[in-house]
Each structure stands twice: as structure tokens, then as C-alpha cells.
Amino acid sequence: MARENLVKMRCEVCKTTNYFTSRNKKKLKEKLEMKKFCKKCKKHVNHKEVK
């Protein structure tokens, strides 16, 4: 059941997929956006949800 709610998080700077997280699609209608550490960029940057 948890696999249905998994979403990919992609770095906005280098466009690599670094994280996978879950979200409640019924409560959160818009896409997630979080500030996370990117291993490739080696700094904290915004990560957006991708399909």
C-alpha cells in the first residue's frame, strides 16, 4: 500500500533524482517541494516532485 504513494524528488539544479518519499494525494493536491541535500551539487537545493 505504501508503494502507491511513493513520489520521486528531483534536484532543480542538476536534474538528478535523489530522493523517494511518500505523500497523501488526497490531502496534498499540489506537487511537493522541499529543500534537500544534493550529493551531485554538494549543497542544499530545492527538490521538486516528478512523475
Chimera marker file (.cmm) of the C-alpha trace (Angstrom):
<marker_set name="trace">
<marker id="1" x="0.000" y="0.000" z="0.000" r="1" g="1" b="0" radius="0.5"/>
<marker id="2" x="2.851" y="2.413" z="0.722" r="1" g="1" b="0" radius="0.5"/>
<marker id="3" x="4.272" y="1.929" z="-2.778" r="1" g="1" b="0" radius="0.5"/>
<marker id="4" x="1.247" y="3.635" z="-4.299" r="1" g="1" b="0" radius="0.5"/>
<marker id="5" x="2.113" y="6.897" z="-2.546" r="1" g="1" b="0" radius="0.5"/>
<marker id="6" x="5.813" y="6.986" z="-3.492" r="1" g="1" b="0" radius="0.5"/>
<marker id="7" x="6.995" y="10.025" z="-5.437" r="1" g="1" b="0" radius="0.5"/>
<marker id="8" x="10.399" y="10.892" z="-6.892" r="1" g="1" b="0" radius="0.5"/>
<marker id="9" x="12.193" y="14.074" z="-5.863" r="1" g="1" b="0" radius="0.5"/>
<marker id="10" x="14.422" y="15.712" z="-8.493" r="1" g="1" b="0" radius="0.5"/>
<marker id="11" x="17.075" y="18.386" z="-7.958" r="1" g="1" b="0" radius="0.5"/>
<marker id="12" x="16.201" y="21.651" z="-9.715" r="1" g="1" b="0" radius="0.5"/>
<marker id="13" x="19.848" y="22.488" z="-10.413" r="1" g="1" b="0" radius="0.5"/>
<marker id="14" x="21.382" y="19.301" z="-11.847" r="1" g="1" b="0" radius="0.5"/>
<marker id="15" x="18.102" y="17.431" z="-12.629" r="1" g="1" b="0" radius="0.5"/>
<marker id="16" x="19.101" y="14.165" z="-10.906" r="1" g="1" b="0" radius="0.5"/>
<marker id="17" x="16.600" y="12.060" z="-8.979" r="1" g="1" b="0" radius="0.5"/>
<marker id="18" x="17.994" y="11.808" z="-5.454" r="1" g="1" b="0" radius="0.5"/>
<marker id="19" x="15.117" y="11.040" z="-3.119" r="1" g="1" b="0" radius="0.5"/>
<marker id="20" x="11.930" y="8.998" z="-2.890" r="1" g="1" b="0" radius="0.5"/>
<marker id="21" x="9.238" y="9.990" z="-0.429" r="1" g="1" b="0" radius="0.5"/>
<marker id="22" x="5.563" y="9.397" z="0.159" r="1" g="1" b="0" radius="0.5"/>
<marker id="23" x="2.664" y="11.810" z="0.315" r="1" g="1" b="0" radius="0.5"/>
<marker id="24" x="-1.068" y="11.716" z="0.849" r="1" g="1" b="0" radius="0.5"/>
<marker id="25" x="-2.506" y="12.532" z="-2.575" r="1" g="1" b="0" radius="0.5"/>
<marker id="26" x="-5.984" y="13.156" z="-1.179" r="1" g="1" b="0" radius="0.5"/>
<marker id="27" x="-4.844" y="15.917" z="1.197" r="1" g="1" b="0" radius="0.5"/>
<marker id="28" x="-1.994" y="17.461" z="-0.824" r="1" g="1" b="0" radius="0.5"/>
<marker id="29" x="-3.179" y="18.386" z="-4.313" r="1" g="1" b="0" radius="0.5"/>
<marker id="30" x="-0.100" y="20.340" z="-5.437" r="1" g="1" b="0" radius="0.5"/>
<marker id="31" x="3.348" y="18.857" z="-6.036" r="1" g="1" b="0" radius="0.5"/>
<marker id="32" x="5.829" y="18.613" z="-3.182" r="1" g="1" b="0" radius="0.5"/>
<marker id="33" x="8.817" y="20.924" z="-2.997" r="1" g="1" b="0" radius="0.5"/>
<marker id="34" x="11.491" y="20.519" z="-0.334" r="1" g="1" b="0" radius="0.5"/>
<marker id="35" x="14.958" y="21.823" z="0.319" r="1" g="1" b="0" radius="0.5"/>
<marker id="36" x="17.234" y="18.758" z="0.460" r="1" g="1" b="0" radius="0.5"/>
<marker id="37" x="20.939" y="17.977" z="0.139" r="1" g="1" b="0" radius="0.5"/>
<marker id="38" x="22.037" y="17.033" z="-3.373" r="1" g="1" b="0" radius="0.5"/>
<marker id="39" x="25.059" y="14.719" z="-3.490" r="1" g="1" b="0" radius="0.5"/>
<marker id="40" x="25.988" y="15.766" z="-7.015" r="1" g="1" b="0" radius="0.5"/>
<marker id="41" x="25.762" y="19.534" z="-6.369" r="1" g="1" b="0" radius="0.5"/>
<marker id="42" x="27.141" y="19.117" z="-2.825" r="1" g="1" b="0" radius="0.5"/>
<marker id="43" x="24.781" y="21.720" z="-1.360" r="1" g="1" b="0" radius="0.5"/>
<marker id="44" x="21.196" y="22.179" z="-0.186" r="1" g="1" b="0" radius="0.5"/>
<marker id="45" x="18.888" y="22.978" z="-3.095" r="1" g="1" b="0" radius="0.5"/>
<marker id="46" x="15.178" y="22.708" z="-3.867" r="1" g="1" b="0" radius="0.5"/>
<marker id="47" x="13.877" y="19.317" z="-4.924" r="1" g="1" b="0" radius="0.5"/>
<marker id="48" x="10.528" y="19.027" z="-6.716" r="1" g="1" b="0" radius="0.5"/>
<marker id="49" x="8.249" y="16.069" z="-7.165" r="1" g="1" b="0" radius="0.5"/>
<marker id="50" x="8.313" y="14.357" z="-10.567" r="1" g="1" b="0" radius="0.5"/>
<marker id="51" x="6.022" y="11.768" z="-12.125" r="1" g="1" b="0" radius="0.5"/>
<link id1="1" id2="2" r="1" g="1" b="0" radius="0.2"/>
<link id1="2" id2="3" r="1" g="1" b="0" radius="0.2"/>
<link id1="3" id2="4" r="1" g="1" b="0" radius="0.2"/>
<link id1="4" id2="5" r="1" g="1" b="0" radius="0.2"/>
<link id1="5" id2="6" r="1" g="1" b="0" radius="0.2"/>
<link id1="6" id2="7" r="1" g="1" b="0" radius="0.2"/>
<link id1="7" id2="8" r="1" g="1" b="0" radius="0.2"/>
<link id1="8" id2="9" r="1" g="1" b="0" radius="0.2"/>
<link id1="9" id2="10" r="1" g="1" b="0" radius="0.2"/>
<link id1="10" id2="11" r="1" g="1" b="0" radius="0.2"/>
<link id1="11" id2="12" r="1" g="1" b="0" radius="0.2"/>
<link id1="12" id2="13" r="1" g="1" b="0" radius="0.2"/>
<link id1="13" id2="14" r="1" g="1" b="0" radius="0.2"/>
<link id1="14" id2="15" r="1" g="1" b="0" radius="0.2"/>
<link id1="15" id2="16" r="1" g="1" b="0" radius="0.2"/>
<link id1="16" id2="17" r="1" g="1" b="0" radius="0.2"/>
<link id1="17" id2="18" r="1" g="1" b="0" radius="0.2"/>
<link id1="18" id2="19" r="1" g="1" b="0" radius="0.2"/>
<link id1="19" id2="20" r="1" g="1" b="0" radius="0.2"/>
<link id1="20" id2="21" r="1" g="1" b="0" radius="0.2"/>
<link id1="21" id2="22" r="1" g="1" b="0" radius="0.2"/>
<link id1="22" id2="23" r="1" g="1" b="0" radius="0.2"/>
<link id1="23" id2="24" r="1" g="1" b="0" radius="0.2"/>
<link id1="24" id2="25" r="1" g="1" b="0" radius="0.2"/>
<link id1="25" id2="26" r="1" g="1" b="0" radius="0.2"/>
<link id1="26" id2="27" r="1" g="1" b="0" radius="0.2"/>
<link id1="27" id2="28" r="1" g="1" b="0" radius="0.2"/>
<link id1="28" id2="29" r="1" g="1" b="0" radius="0.2"/>
<link id1="29" id2="30" r="1" g="1" b="0" radius="0.2"/>
<link id1="30" id2="31" r="1" g="1" b="0" radius="0.2"/>
<link id1="31" id2="32" r="1" g="1" b="0" radius="0.2"/>
<link id1="32" id2="33" r="1" g="1" b="0" radius="0.2"/>
<link id1="33" id2="34" r="1" g="1" b="0" radius="0.2"/>
<link id1="34" id2="35" r="1" g="1" b="0" radius="0.2"/>
<link id1="35" id2="36" r="1" g="1" b="0" radius="0.2"/>
<link id1="36" id2="37" r="1" g="1" b="0" radius="0.2"/>
<link id1="37" id2="38" r="1" g="1" b="0" radius="0.2"/>
<link id1="38" id2="39" r="1" g="1" b="0" radius="0.2"/>
<link id1="39" id2="40" r="1" g="1" b="0" radius="0.2"/>
<link id1="40" id2="41" r="1" g="1" b="0" radius="0.2"/>
<link id1="41" id2="42" r="1" g="1" b="0" radius="0.2"/>
<link id1="42" id2="43" r="1" g="1" b="0" radius="0.2"/>
<link id1="43" id2="44" r="1" g="1" b="0" radius="0.2"/>
<link id1="44" id2="45" r="1" g="1" b="0" radius="0.2"/>
<link id1="45" id2="46" r="1" g="1" b="0" radius="0.2"/>
<link id1="46" id2="47" r="1" g="1" b="0" radius="0.2"/>
<link id1="47" id2="48" r="1" g="1" b="0" radius="0.2"/>
<link id1="48" id2="49" r="1" g="1" b="0" radius="0.2"/>
<link id1="49" id2="50" r="1" g="1" b="0" radius="0.2"/>
<link id1="50" id2="51" r="1" g="1" b="0" radius="0.2"/>
</marker_set>
